[in-house]
Amino acid sequence: MLHQELRLSIMSFLANVEWANFKKLIEVTQASKGNLSVQITKLQGAGYIKVRKSFQNNYPLTECRITPKGREALEKYVSDIKKLLNI
């Protein structure tokens, strides 16, 4: 699940913040809105992130945060890559 560049980028950013809104994730990842939306849905379906939707000043607001399951998966992924690269 995390061996995809955009999903890994999303997870890496979310690991260092409490919540991030959709606009910030677009800025950080440089992804298109459509691609980012698809990857967020996949991460949410895996239970790796929580998505909160609301409105702010009559505009939709989508915010994401990493879940404990997602943090564990990210840490395992990083550990596995380090082992593979002998780091």
matplotlib code that plots the C-alpha trace (Angstrom):
import matplotlib.pyplot as plt

x = [0.0, 2.8, 5.1, 3.4, 5.1, 2.0, 0.6, 4.0, 4.3, 0.9, 1.7, 5.1, 3.6, 0.7, 3.1, 4.5, 1.3, -1.9, -4.3, -3.7, -6.3, -6.6, -5.2, -2.0, -1.6, -1.9, 0.8, 3.1, 2.7, 2.2, -0.5, -3.6, -6.8, -8.2, -5.2, -4.8, -8.5, -8.2, -5.1, -6.7, -9.7, -7.3, -5.4, -8.7, -10.0, -6.9, -7.5, -4.2, -5.8, -8.9, -10.8, -12.9, -15.2, -16.9, -17.6, -15.6, -17.2, -19.5, -16.6, -16.0, -13.1, -11.4, -8.9, -6.8, -4.8, -2.7, -4.2, -2.2, -2.6, -1.2, 1.7, 2.6, 2.4, 4.6, 7.2, 7.3, 7.6, 10.6, 12.2, 11.8, 13.3, 16.3, 16.9, 16.7, 19.2, 21.4, 21.1]
y = [0.0, 2.5, 1.5, 4.1, 7.5, 9.7, 7.5, 7.4, 11.2, 11.7, 9.4, 10.9, 14.4, 13.3, 11.5, 15.0, 17.0, 16.5, 17.3, 18.5, 20.0, 19.0, 22.3, 21.8, 18.2, 19.4, 22.0, 19.5, 16.6, 18.7, 16.2, 16.9, 17.2, 14.1, 11.9, 13.1, 12.4, 8.8, 8.1, 9.6, 7.3, 4.3, 5.2, 5.7, 2.4, 0.7, 2.4, 4.3, 7.8, 9.4, 11.9, 14.6, 16.6, 19.9, 23.4, 26.5, 29.8, 27.9, 26.0, 22.3, 21.5, 18.0, 17.3, 14.2, 12.6, 9.5, 6.7, 4.5, 1.7, 4.0, 5.1, 1.5, 0.6, 3.6, 2.7, -0.9, 0.2, 2.5, -0.3, -2.8, -0.4, 0.3, -3.5, -3.9, -1.1, -2.3, 1.1]
z = [0.0, 0.9, -1.9, -4.2, -4.3, -3.6, -0.8, 0.8, 0.5, 2.1, 5.0, 5.6, 5.8, 8.0, 10.4, 11.4, 11.8, 13.8, 10.9, 7.4, 5.0, 1.4, 0.2, 2.2, 0.9, -2.6, -1.9, -0.2, -2.7, -5.9, -6.9, -8.9, -6.9, -8.5, -7.9, -4.4, -3.7, -5.1, -2.9, 0.2, -0.4, -0.7, 2.5, 4.3, 3.1, 4.5, 7.9, 7.6, 7.7, 9.2, 7.0, 8.4, 6.1, 7.1, 5.8, 6.5, 5.3, 3.0, 1.3, 1.7, 4.1, 4.0, 6.7, 7.2, 10.0, 10.3, 12.5, 14.9, 12.3, 9.6, 11.8, 12.5, 8.8, 7.9, 10.6, 9.4, 5.8, 6.6, 8.7, 5.8, 3.3, 5.7, 6.0, 2.2, 1.7, 4.7, 6.4]

ax = plt.figure().add_subplot(projection="3d")
ax.plot(x, y, z, "-o")
ax.set_aspect("equal")
plt.show()
